[in-house]
Amino acid sequence: MDTVREIGALRDAVAALRDDGAAIALVPTMGALHDGHVALVEAARRPGVCIVASIFVNPRQFGANEDLARYPRREQADLRMLTEAGCDLVWMPSVETMYPDGFATNISVGGVSETFDGVARPGHFDGVATVVTKLFNQVRPDIAYFGEKDFQQLAVIRRMAIDLDLGIDIVGVPTQRDDDGLALSSRNVYLDVHERAKATALPRALGIAARSIARGDDAEDALVEARATLNAAGFDIDYVALADAETLAANPAADRPRRLLAAARMGATRLIDNIAIQDD
C-alpha cells in the first residue's frame, strides 16, 4: 500500500491504478480508524476495484467550540489498519495542501443540510461538502463509500453528487456497533468508563422507539419516551426526530422510507445515531 501527501503524486498513483484497468473506490476518513472504517474498505473490496482511502482532519467542519485540537490522530495505527484491510493507496494531504493561501470557495447544499446537525452545528455541512468535493476532484473515483452512522452527512453528499452531475456512485454502509449496541465512533474514546456504560441508552432508546413506530404506534409518543429515557440516562439532547430517509423532511408519510435520528451529549462528548424504521 502506497501513501501519498502531494496532489501530483496522488494523480500519478491513481492514473497508474487506472492503467491497470481498475475502477477506483474512495473511502474518505478523518483518521482515528475503527472497525466501522474497516467495514467501508471491506464493502469496497471487489474484483477489478482499487481502493483509495483518504485521511484528513478537516478543520472546516469543526465549529469554534468543537474538538478540532483534541480530535484523535493516530497516523501509524491508521496506516496499519488500512494495509491489513486491503487498501491500495492512502491520500494524506496537509491542511495547507487542501486549503492553500487565498482559498475562497465554499460548497453549500440546501434542504437536507438545514435541519438537525445543520442547526446544532452551523456551517458544519458546508465544511463537509467542500472537503468531499475537493476529495472527489482530487481522486476522481467511480464510487465512494460512507457510513450510515453519519446519516445526514450521507444525505448531503448524495444530494450534492446528484445536483453537480458528479457521476460518482455514493454507497452507504450500515452502521457498525459494539457488542452493547453503541455505534462505533472515533469520539467514543472521549467517554470515561461510567459515561460509556450510560451511553448505551442511546441505541436502546432509538431501537424501542423505532419498533414502536413500525408497529403503527403514535410516532410523537415514541419520540417523547425516547427523550425521557435519554434524559434519565444523563444525556443532554440536541434532537430526537423522525424524518424522511431521503429528504430528511419532518413528519414523513408512512409509505415513505423513514429514519429515526438523534444527537445528544454524554458529558462533554457528543454522540449521534440513527436507525431505519423497518415497516411490517
Backbone hydrogen bonds, N-H to C=O, Kabsch-Sander energy under -0.5 kcal/mol:
donor,donor_aa,acceptor,acceptor_aa,energy
2,D,88,D,-1.6
4,V,90,V,-2.8
10,L,6,E,-2.2
11,R,7,I,-2.9
12,D,8,G,-2.1
13,A,9,A,-2.3
14,V,10,L,-2.8
15,A,11,R,-2.3
16,A,12,D,-2.0
17,L,13,A,-1.7
18,R,14,V,-2.4
19,D,15,A,-2.3
20,D,16,A,-0.9
20,D,17,L,-0.6
21,G,18,R,-2.4
22,A,17,L,-1.6
23,A,48,G,-2.7
25,A,23,A,-0.5
25,A,50,C,-2.8
26,L,143,I,-2.5
27,V,52,V,-2.6
29,T,54,S,-1.5
37,H,34,H,-1.0
38,V,34,H,-1.8
39,A,35,D,-2.0
40,L,36,G,-1.0
41,V,37,H,-1.8
42,E,38,V,-2.7
43,A,39,A,-2.1
44,A,40,L,-1.6
45,R,41,V,-1.2
46,R,44,A,-1.0
49,V,46,R,-1.8
50,C,23,A,-3.1
52,V,25,A,-3.3
52,V,50,C,-0.5
53,A,51,I,-0.5
53,A,89,L,-2.5
54,S,27,V,-1.8
55,I,91,W,-2.4
56,F,29,T,-1.8
58,N,56,F,-1.0
61,Q,58,N,-1.5
62,F,59,P,-1.4
66,E,63,G,-1.6
71,Y,67,D,-1.1
71,Y,68,L,-0.7
78,D,74,R,-2.8
79,L,75,E,-2.5
80,R,76,Q,-2.0
81,M,77,A,-2.2
82,L,78,D,-2.4
83,T,79,L,-2.3
84,E,80,R,-2.6
85,A,81,M,-1.8
86,G,82,L,-0.7
86,G,83,T,-1.0
87,C,82,L,-2.6
88,D,51,I,-2.0
89,L,51,I,-1.8
90,V,2,D,-2.5
91,W,53,A,-2.9
92,M,4,V,-2.8
92,M,90,V,-0.6
98,M,94,S,-2.1
99,Y,95,V,-3.1
103,F,100,P,-2.2
107,I,126,D,-0.5
108,S,106,N,-0.5
110,G,108,S,-0.5
112,V,110,G,-1.4
114,E,111,G,-1.8
118,G,115,T,-2.9
119,V,116,F,-1.1
120,A,116,F,-2.4
121,R,117,D,-2.6
124,H,121,R,-2.3
127,G,123,G,-1.9
128,V,124,H,-2.0
129,A,125,F,-2.8
130,T,126,D,-2.5
131,V,127,G,-2.1
132,V,128,V,-2.6
133,T,129,A,-2.1
134,K,130,T,-2.0
135,L,131,V,-2.6
136,F,132,V,-2.7
137,N,133,T,-2.4
138,Q,134,K,-2.4
139,V,135,L,-2.8
140,R,136,F,-2.3
142,D,24,I,-2.8
143,I,24,I,-1.6
144,A,169,D,-2.7
145,Y,26,L,-2.4
146,F,171,V,-2.5
148,E,173,V,-3.0
150,D,147,G,-0.7
151,F,149,K,-1.4
154,L,150,D,-2.3
155,A,151,F,-2.1
156,V,152,Q,-2.3
157,I,153,Q,-2.5
158,R,154,L,-2.4
159,R,155,A,-2.2
160,M,156,V,-2.5
161,A,157,I,-2.6
162,I,158,R,-2.0
163,D,159,R,-2.9
164,L,160,M,-2.4
165,D,162,I,-1.3
166,L,161,A,-2.1
167,G,161,A,-0.5
169,D,142,D,-2.1
170,I,168,I,-0.6
171,V,144,A,-2.9
171,V,169,D,-0.6
173,V,146,F,-2.5
178,D,182,L,-2.8
181,G,178,D,-2.2
184,L,176,Q,-2.9
188,N,185,S,-1.4
189,V,186,S,-0.8
190,Y,187,R,-1.9
191,L,188,N,-1.5
196,R,192,D,-3.0
197,A,193,V,-1.5
198,K,194,H,-1.9
199,A,195,E,-2.1
200,T,196,R,-0.5
200,T,197,A,-0.8
201,A,198,K,-1.8
202,L,199,A,-2.0
204,R,200,T,-1.7
205,A,201,A,-2.6
206,L,202,L,-2.1
207,G,203,P,-2.4
208,I,204,R,-2.1
209,A,205,A,-2.3
210,A,206,L,-2.8
211,R,207,G,-2.1
212,S,208,I,-2.0
213,I,209,A,-2.6
214,A,210,A,-2.4
215,R,211,R,-1.5
216,G,213,I,-1.4
217,D,212,S,-2.1
222,A,218,D,-1.8
223,L,219,A,-2.2
224,V,220,E,-2.6
225,E,221,D,-2.2
226,A,222,A,-2.1
227,R,223,L,-2.5
228,A,224,V,-2.2
229,T,225,E,-2.2
230,L,226,A,-2.2
231,N,227,R,-2.6
232,A,228,A,-2.3
233,A,229,T,-1.4
234,G,230,L,-0.6
234,G,231,N,-1.2
235,F,230,L,-2.6
236,D,265,R,-2.4
237,I,235,F,-0.6
238,D,263,A,-2.6
239,Y,263,A,-1.8
241,A,261,L,-2.7
243,A,259,R,-2.7
244,D,249,A,-2.4
245,A,257,P,-2.7
248,L,244,D,-1.9
251,N,242,L,-0.6
256,R,253,A,-1.8
259,R,243,A,-2.9
260,L,275,I,-2.9
261,L,241,A,-2.9
261,L,259,R,-0.6
262,A,273,D,-2.5
263,A,239,Y,-2.3
264,A,271,L,-2.4
265,R,236,D,-3.0
266,M,269,T,-2.9
267,G,265,R,-0.6
269,T,266,M,-1.8
270,R,268,A,-0.5
271,L,264,A,-3.1
271,L,269,T,-0.6
273,D,262,A,-2.2
275,I,260,L,-2.2
277,I,258,R,-2.1
278,Q,276,A,-0.8
279,D,277,I,-1.3
280,D,214,A,-0.8
